[in-house]
Amino acid sequence: MVEIEVVHAAVDRQVLLQVKVPAGTSLRAAVQMSGMAEQFPQWMLADCPLGIFGKVVSDPDARVVQPGDRIEIYRPLLADPKEIRRQRAARAAKIRQQNS
């Protein structure tokens, strides 16, 4: 058995679960075994991107857990950060133009 942590942070709360899974378990399978889906039924956690200690894992179905891994479940972005910055810059430019 391998001891790992599974973490997911929603807007209103964060849950960290310590889990033991069989050696050779994939990241995706470990998340399913953790019971995190019951903690956040509103999210389709089976489809969310996964990472380990802040680094996204490109193929969580193939990556095998290692002892001490902290699997992070990333929720989908609600807005594109680049678009938000563009909108903020446009608003600032408009305010500058009005004040000139």
C-alpha positions in Angstrom: 0.0 0.0 0.0 1.1 3.5 -0.8 0.2 6.5 1.4 -0.8 9.7 -0.5 -2.9 12.8 -0.1 -5.7 14.0 -2.4 -6.6 17.7 -2.3 -9.3 19.7 -3.9 -10.1 23.4 -3.2 -13.5 24.8 -4.1 -14.4 28.5 -3.8 -15.8 28.0 -0.3 -13.7 25.2 1.2 -10.7 22.9 0.8 -10.6 19.2 1.6 -7.4 17.2 2.1 -7.8 13.4 2.4 -5.0 11.0 3.4 -5.5 7.8 1.5 -3.8 4.4 1.2 -4.0 2.9 -2.3 -2.4 -0.3 -3.8 1.0 0.1 -5.4 0.7 0.6 -9.1 -2.5 2.7 -8.9 -2.8 5.5 -11.4 -3.5 9.1 -10.3 -7.0 9.1 -11.7 -7.8 5.8 -10.0 -6.4 7.1 -6.7 -8.7 10.1 -6.9 -11.7 7.8 -7.5 -10.7 5.6 -4.6 -10.3 8.6 -2.3 -14.0 9.4 -2.0 -13.4 13.1 -3.0 -16.3 12.9 -5.4 -18.7 12.5 -2.5 -17.2 15.6 -0.9 -17.8 17.7 -4.1 -20.8 16.1 -6.0 -21.3 19.2 -8.0 -17.9 18.7 -9.8 -17.2 16.1 -12.4 -13.9 15.2 -10.7 -13.3 12.3 -13.1 -12.8 14.9 -15.9 -10.8 17.5 -13.9 -7.1 18.0 -14.6 -4.7 16.6 -11.9 -1.4 17.6 -10.6 1.2 16.7 -8.1 2.6 19.5 -5.8 1.5 22.2 -8.2 2.6 20.6 -11.5 0.0 19.5 -13.9 0.3 15.8 -14.9 -0.4 15.4 -18.7 -1.6 11.8 -18.5 -3.1 11.0 -15.0 -4.4 7.7 -16.3 -0.9 6.5 -17.0 1.1 8.1 -14.1 1.4 5.8 -11.1 1.3 7.2 -7.6 4.4 7.4 -5.5 4.6 7.3 -1.7 3.9 10.8 -0.3 2.4 12.2 -3.5 -0.1 15.1 -3.0 -2.6 14.7 -5.8 -4.3 18.0 -6.5 -7.6 18.2 -8.4 -7.9 21.4 -10.4 -11.3 22.8 -11.0 -12.1 24.3 -14.4 -11.5 28.0 -14.9 -14.7 30.1 -14.9 -13.1 32.8 -17.1 -10.0 33.1 -19.2 -7.3 35.0 -17.3 -6.0 36.7 -20.5 -9.5 37.9 -21.3 -10.0 39.3 -17.8 -6.7 41.2 -18.1 -7.7 42.6 -21.5 -11.0 43.8 -20.1 -9.3 45.4 -17.1 -6.8 47.2 -19.4 -9.7 48.4 -21.6 -11.6 49.8 -18.6 -8.4 51.6 -17.3 -7.7 53.1 -20.7 -11.3 54.3 -21.0 -11.1 56.0 -17.5 -7.8 57.6 -18.4 -9.3 58.9 -21.7 -12.3 60.3 -19.8 -10.0 62.1 -17.2 -7.9 63.7 -19.9 
